[in-house]
Amino acid sequence: MVKLERFSEEKALVHEFGKYILEKQDSALADNADAVFNIAISGGSMNQALYEGLVNDKDIFPHIKWPQWRIFFCDERLVPFEDPQSNYGQFKKIVLDPLVHQGDQLNLGPTVYTINESLIGGGETANKKIAEEYASLLPASFDLILLGCGDDGHTCSLFPGVEYNYLVEEMARKVLWCYNSPKPPKDRITFTLAVVADAKNVAFLVKGPSKKAIMHDVLIVKNSELPSVLVNEIVGAKVTWFLDDTAGALIPQNC
Ligand SMILES: O=C(O)[C@H](O)[C@@H](O)[C@H](O)[C@H](O)COP(=O)(O)O
Protein backbone atom coordinates (compact mmCIF):
# COMPACT_ATOMS: atom_id res chain seq x y z
CA MET A 1 0.00 0.00 0.00
CA VAL A 2 1.49 3.36 -1.02
CA LYS A 3 1.28 6.46 1.19
CA LEU A 4 -0.66 9.49 0.08
CA GLU A 5 0.01 13.06 1.28
CA ARG A 6 -2.43 15.74 0.08
CA PHE A 7 -2.23 19.53 0.31
CA SER A 8 -4.49 22.44 -0.51
CA GLU A 9 -1.69 25.01 -0.20
CA GLU A 10 1.31 24.99 -2.52
CA LYS A 11 3.52 26.34 0.26
CA ALA A 12 2.60 23.52 2.63
CA LEU A 13 3.11 20.96 -0.13
CA VAL A 14 6.67 22.03 -0.95
CA HIS A 15 7.54 22.46 2.74
CA GLU A 16 6.37 18.94 3.63
CA PHE A 17 8.10 17.59 0.53
CA GLY A 18 11.31 19.31 1.70
CA LYS A 19 10.86 17.89 5.21
CA TYR A 20 10.39 14.40 3.80
CA ILE A 21 13.61 14.71 1.77
CA LEU A 22 15.45 16.00 4.84
CA GLU A 23 14.29 12.98 6.89
CA LYS A 24 15.61 10.63 4.21
CA GLN A 25 18.90 12.55 4.14
CA ASP A 26 19.21 12.25 7.91
CA SER A 27 18.57 8.54 7.97
CA ALA A 28 21.08 7.96 5.14
CA LEU A 29 23.81 10.08 6.76
CA ALA A 30 23.10 9.21 10.41
CA ASP A 31 25.46 12.01 11.51
CA ASN A 32 28.37 10.28 9.81
CA ALA A 33 30.52 12.87 8.03
CA ASP A 34 31.85 10.24 5.61
CA ALA A 35 28.44 8.93 4.52
CA VAL A 36 26.72 10.05 1.32
CA PHE A 37 23.08 10.59 0.42
CA ASN A 38 22.32 9.10 -2.99
CA ILE A 39 19.32 10.79 -4.53
CA ALA A 40 17.87 10.76 -8.06
CA ILE A 41 15.61 13.51 -9.33
CA SER A 42 13.23 14.03 -12.24
CA GLY A 43 12.81 16.99 -14.56
CA GLY A 44 9.83 19.24 -15.28
CA SER A 45 8.07 20.77 -12.27
CA MET A 46 10.38 18.96 -9.84
CA ASN A 47 13.11 21.61 -10.09
CA GLN A 48 10.95 24.46 -8.82
CA ALA A 49 9.63 22.30 -5.97
CA LEU A 50 13.20 21.41 -4.97
CA TYR A 51 14.13 25.08 -5.00
CA GLU A 52 11.10 26.08 -2.90
CA GLY A 53 11.24 23.11 -0.53
CA LEU A 54 14.99 22.89 0.05
CA VAL A 55 16.79 26.10 -0.94
CA ASN A 56 14.19 28.79 -0.33
CA ASP A 57 12.77 27.28 2.88
CA LYS A 58 14.48 28.93 5.84
CA ASP A 59 13.60 26.10 8.23
CA ILE A 60 14.98 23.40 5.98
CA PHE A 61 17.93 24.93 4.13
CA PRO A 62 20.31 25.06 7.14
CA HIS A 63 19.85 21.32 7.75
CA ILE A 64 20.71 20.17 4.25
CA LYS A 65 24.22 18.71 4.09
CA TRP A 66 24.78 19.48 0.42
CA PRO A 67 28.42 18.33 0.18
CA GLN A 68 27.30 14.84 1.20
CA TRP A 69 24.63 14.66 -1.50
CA ARG A 70 25.22 12.66 -4.69
CA ILE A 71 22.58 13.73 -7.21
CA PHE A 72 21.63 11.77 -10.33
CA PHE A 73 18.90 12.24 -12.95
CA CYS A 74 16.15 9.63 -13.38
CA ASP A 75 16.04 10.60 -17.01
CA GLU A 76 17.89 13.02 -19.20
CA ARG A 77 17.27 14.46 -22.61
CA LEU A 78 20.12 13.98 -25.10
CA VAL A 79 20.71 17.66 -25.77
CA PRO A 80 23.57 19.97 -24.74
CA PHE A 81 23.32 21.28 -21.18
CA GLU A 82 22.57 24.84 -22.29
CA ASP A 83 19.48 23.63 -24.20
CA PRO A 84 16.35 24.49 -22.15
CA GLN A 85 15.27 20.85 -22.55
CA SER A 86 18.27 19.58 -20.57
CA ASN A 87 17.21 18.35 -17.12
CA TYR A 88 20.67 19.06 -15.74
CA GLY A 89 20.67 22.52 -17.33
CA GLN A 90 17.32 23.38 -15.72
CA PHE A 91 18.37 21.93 -12.36
CA LYS A 92 21.56 23.98 -12.43
CA LYS A 93 19.67 27.16 -13.26
CA ILE A 94 16.77 26.70 -10.82
CA VAL A 95 18.43 24.94 -7.86
CA LEU A 96 22.23 24.77 -7.97
CA ASP A 97 23.09 28.34 -8.97
CA PRO A 98 20.86 29.96 -6.33
CA LEU A 99 21.98 27.61 -3.56
CA VAL A 100 25.60 28.69 -3.88
CA HIS A 101 24.81 32.13 -2.42
CA GLN A 102 21.65 31.37 -0.44
CA GLY A 103 21.56 33.04 2.99
CA ASP A 104 24.19 35.63 1.92
CA GLN A 105 26.99 33.17 2.37
CA LEU A 106 29.00 30.88 0.13
CA ASN A 107 27.58 27.34 0.29
CA LEU A 108 29.34 24.23 -0.91
CA GLY A 109 27.15 22.31 -3.33
CA PRO A 110 26.40 18.64 -3.95
CA THR A 111 28.18 16.31 -6.37
CA VAL A 112 26.00 16.10 -9.46
CA TYR A 113 26.33 13.25 -11.97
CA THR A 114 25.53 14.31 -15.52
CA ILE A 115 25.54 12.42 -18.78
CA ASN A 116 28.68 12.67 -20.93
CA GLU A 117 27.81 15.79 -22.91
CA SER A 118 30.67 15.27 -25.36
CA LEU A 119 28.86 12.24 -26.83
CA ILE A 120 25.66 14.11 -27.70
CA GLY A 121 24.84 14.17 -31.40
CA GLY A 122 26.93 11.06 -32.08
CA GLY A 123 24.05 8.84 -33.24
CA GLU A 124 22.95 5.41 -32.13
CA THR A 125 26.32 4.08 -30.91
CA ALA A 126 27.03 7.22 -28.91
CA ASN A 127 23.53 7.29 -27.42
CA LYS A 128 23.87 3.70 -26.23
CA LYS A 129 27.26 4.58 -24.77
CA ILE A 130 25.79 7.55 -22.88
CA ALA A 131 23.27 5.19 -21.26
CA GLU A 132 25.91 2.55 -20.45
CA GLU A 133 28.32 5.09 -18.98
CA TYR A 134 25.58 6.65 -16.86
CA ALA A 135 24.53 3.22 -15.58
CA SER A 136 28.12 2.55 -14.52
CA LEU A 137 28.04 5.65 -12.28
CA LEU A 138 24.92 4.68 -10.32
CA PRO A 139 25.16 3.56 -6.69
CA ALA A 140 24.07 0.01 -5.81
CA SER A 141 20.82 1.49 -4.56
CA PHE A 142 19.37 4.96 -4.07
CA ASP A 143 18.39 6.35 -0.69
CA LEU A 144 15.67 8.30 -2.44
CA ILE A 145 14.23 8.60 -5.94
CA LEU A 146 12.00 11.59 -6.73
CA LEU A 147 9.57 11.03 -9.58
CA GLY A 148 7.00 12.99 -11.54
CA CYS A 149 4.00 11.52 -13.34
CA GLY A 150 2.97 12.73 -16.81
CA ASP A 151 -0.64 13.22 -17.93
CA ASP A 152 -0.30 9.85 -19.70
CA GLY A 153 1.02 8.01 -16.62
CA HIS A 154 4.68 8.02 -17.66
CA THR A 155 7.43 8.37 -15.12
CA CYS A 156 11.18 8.77 -15.74
CA SER A 157 11.12 8.39 -19.56
CA LEU A 158 9.14 5.16 -19.26
CA PHE A 159 6.03 5.71 -21.36
CA PRO A 160 2.85 3.63 -21.65
CA GLY A 161 2.22 1.72 -24.90
CA VAL A 162 3.68 -1.31 -26.67
CA GLU A 163 6.24 0.77 -28.54
CA TYR A 164 7.87 1.52 -25.17
CA ASN A 165 7.85 -2.04 -23.84
CA TYR A 166 11.59 -2.24 -24.57
CA LEU A 167 12.03 0.38 -21.81
CA VAL A 168 9.33 -0.64 -19.34
CA GLU A 169 10.06 -4.38 -19.40
CA GLU A 170 13.84 -4.13 -19.03
CA MET A 171 14.94 -5.41 -15.60
CA ALA A 172 18.56 -6.34 -16.31
CA ARG A 173 20.11 -3.05 -17.43
CA LYS A 174 19.79 0.06 -15.23
CA VAL A 175 19.75 2.82 -17.84
CA LEU A 176 18.54 2.69 -21.42
CA TRP A 177 18.55 4.93 -24.45
CA CYS A 178 14.94 5.91 -25.26
CA TYR A 179 14.89 6.60 -29.02
CA ASN A 180 11.21 7.37 -29.52
CA SER A 181 9.97 9.61 -26.73
CA PRO A 182 6.46 10.86 -27.55
CA LYS A 183 7.40 14.23 -26.06
CA PRO A 184 10.40 16.06 -27.48
CA PRO A 185 13.26 15.49 -27.63
CA LYS A 186 12.79 11.93 -28.88
CA ASP A 187 16.27 10.87 -27.72
CA ARG A 188 16.74 10.51 -23.97
CA ILE A 189 18.15 8.16 -21.42
CA THR A 190 16.03 6.77 -18.63
CA PHE A 191 16.36 4.68 -15.49
CA THR A 192 14.63 1.35 -15.85
CA LEU A 193 12.24 -0.04 -13.24
CA ALA A 194 15.14 -2.18 -11.99
CA VAL A 195 16.71 0.95 -10.46
CA VAL A 196 13.44 2.20 -8.99
CA ALA A 197 12.73 -1.26 -7.53
CA ASP A 198 16.00 -1.20 -5.56
CA ALA A 199 15.49 2.27 -4.06
CA LYS A 200 15.09 2.58 -0.29
CA ASN A 201 12.42 5.29 -0.76
CA VAL A 202 10.48 6.67 -3.71
CA ALA A 203 8.34 9.81 -3.78
CA PHE A 204 6.12 11.19 -6.52
CA LEU A 205 5.28 14.88 -6.67
CA VAL A 206 2.20 15.70 -8.76
CA LYS A 207 0.51 19.08 -9.06
CA GLY A 208 -2.13 20.79 -11.15
CA PRO A 209 -5.56 20.10 -12.68
CA SER A 210 -4.08 18.49 -15.81
CA LYS A 211 -3.13 15.52 -13.58
CA LYS A 212 -6.63 14.94 -12.17
CA ALA A 213 -7.70 12.16 -14.55
CA ILE A 214 -4.40 10.32 -14.55
CA MET A 215 -4.19 10.38 -10.75
CA HIS A 216 -7.57 8.62 -10.70
CA ASP A 217 -6.28 6.01 -13.18
CA VAL A 218 -3.09 5.51 -11.20
CA LEU A 219 -4.33 5.53 -7.61
CA ILE A 220 -7.93 4.29 -7.87
CA VAL A 221 -8.21 2.26 -11.11
CA LYS A 222 -4.58 1.09 -10.75
CA ASN A 223 -4.26 0.48 -14.47
CA SER A 224 -1.13 -1.64 -14.66
CA GLU A 225 -0.40 -0.57 -18.23
CA LEU A 226 0.80 2.71 -16.74
CA PRO A 227 4.48 2.87 -15.73
CA SER A 228 3.60 4.92 -12.61
CA VAL A 229 1.30 2.11 -11.46
CA LEU A 230 4.11 -0.39 -12.03
CA VAL A 231 6.25 1.65 -9.64
CA ASN A 232 3.53 1.38 -6.99
CA GLU A 233 3.24 -2.36 -7.60
CA ILE A 234 6.98 -3.00 -7.51
CA VAL A 235 8.02 -0.62 -4.72
CA GLY A 236 4.80 -0.70 -2.61
CA ALA A 237 5.06 0.66 0.93
CA LYS A 238 8.28 2.55 0.18
CA VAL A 239 6.34 4.91 -2.14
CA THR A 240 4.83 8.23 -1.01
CA TRP A 241 2.68 10.36 -3.32
CA PHE A 242 2.63 14.13 -2.68
CA LEU A 243 -0.43 15.61 -4.40
CA ASP A 244 -2.03 19.00 -4.47
CA ASP A 245 -5.81 19.19 -4.26
CA THR A 246 -6.25 19.87 -7.97
CA ALA A 247 -4.29 16.78 -8.99
CA GLY A 248 -6.11 14.74 -6.35
CA ALA A 249 -9.59 16.11 -7.09
CA LEU A 250 -10.99 12.68 -8.09
CA ILE A 251 -9.38 10.77 -5.22
CA PRO A 252 -11.79 10.20 -2.29
CA GLN A 253 -10.64 11.89 0.94
CA ASN A 254 -10.52 8.63 2.88
CA CYS A 255 -7.94 7.12 0.47
O1 LIG B 1 12.34 14.70 -17.86
C1 LIG B 1 11.19 14.36 -17.81
O2 LIG B 1 10.39 14.50 -18.75
C2 LIG B 1 10.72 13.82 -16.53
O3 LIG B 1 11.63 13.35 -15.67
C3 LIG B 1 9.36 13.26 -16.51
O4 LIG B 1 9.22 11.94 -16.14
C4 LIG B 1 8.54 14.16 -15.62
O5 LIG B 1 8.79 13.88 -14.27
C5 LIG B 1 7.06 14.04 -15.93
O6 LIG B 1 6.88 14.37 -17.28
C6 LIG B 1 6.21 14.95 -15.09
O7 LIG B 1 6.61 16.26 -15.30
P1 LIG B 1 5.83 17.47 -14.64
O8 LIG B 1 5.97 17.30 -13.17
O9 LIG B 1 6.54 18.70 -15.14
O10 LIG B 1 4.43 17.38 -15.12
The ligand as a Gaussian input file, in Angstrom:
#p B3LYP/6-31G(d) Opt

LIG

0 1
 O       12.345000      14.696000     -17.864000
 C       11.192000      14.364000     -17.811000
 O       10.394000      14.497000     -18.746000
 C       10.715000      13.817000     -16.526000
 O       11.628000      13.346000     -15.666000
 C        9.357000      13.257000     -16.511000
 O        9.216000      11.938000     -16.142000
 C        8.536000      14.161000     -15.616000
 O        8.792000      13.881000     -14.275000
 C        7.061000      14.038000     -15.932000
 O        6.876000      14.368000     -17.277000
 C        6.206000      14.952000     -15.088000
 O        6.606000      16.264000     -15.305000
 P        5.833000      17.467000     -14.642000
 O        5.967000      17.299000     -13.167000
 O        6.540000      18.697000     -15.141000
 O        4.431000      17.376000     -15.118000

